[in-house]
Amino acid sequence: MGIDLDNHHVRNTHRKTPKSDNVYLKLLVKLYRFLARRTESSFNKVVLRRLFMSRINRPPVSISRIAAQTDKEEKRTVVVIGTVTDDNRLLTVPKVSVAALRFTATARARILAAGGEVLTLDQLALRAPTGSNTVLLRGPKNSREAVKHFGFGPHKHKVRNTVGNVVSRTNKSTTETICRVQGTQVREGSWTQKVQRFQGLNGLNWEVSLRTSGFTGLDTSRKGGETSIGYIRRAGSAVQSLAYEYYKKMMVSMQIGVVIIN
């Protein structure tokens, strides 16, 4: 007799415990698991769920974001399930109480120098066991560089519409490419032109052959002592012109000319 159950082989991927082996994090999970079970506050359930998350899903929060989200008149404790970092663009740090998993040294010093408080999550549980008079903040999860390259990649024939189907033949992808120029062409980057020139030439299958001036089939006329006896093969037009200019300067000093053949 077979087993015919709904979602029989579907694994539940929601975390129930943190993957970290940090004993202090596990103690916080034990504390907020108790508070989430014995209190009716949804604050403790949210904190417990965020304690399970990976560090990618717990991005850091800067003190400038905390300052922008806090009200001077309403004194509420800011809660961050993650790291609080400094922001040197913020000139004046407001007086605020912040509870977080971790503080950087500069962020801690600036908050304390402004007359604020730096709390741990177990101290927050003693002060506000139900999360009253608190505001829960989290950082921008999709601000990583890797997120910009997710999704439908650039393609010259396809585009994704709002439904998700391929409907057009124009490239309207919003995904950033890692390298816009591929193959034997010179890649776009922050290198100098000299390095780009060498990188573009590395992909060439070129050879320089010395021929006598009597070789038939080529223009071997002499121009100021230069003889057309160089060859650069298998290159695109852009790289050919680049290689031609570079090797022309090199070979003129050797009294050797360059001829580009396709």
Secondary structure, DSSP 8 states (H G I E B T S, - for coil): -----TTSS------SS-S---HHHHHHHHHHHHHHHHS--HHHHHHHHHHHS-STTS--EEHHHHHHH--SSS--EEEEEEEEE--TT-------EEEEEEE-HHHHHHHHHTT-EEE-HHHHHHH-TT-TTEEEE---TT-STGGGG-SS---SS--B-SSS-B--SS-------S-S--TTS---SSS-HHHHHHHHHHT---------TT-TTS----BTTB-B-----S--HHHHHHHHHHHHHHHHTTT-B-----
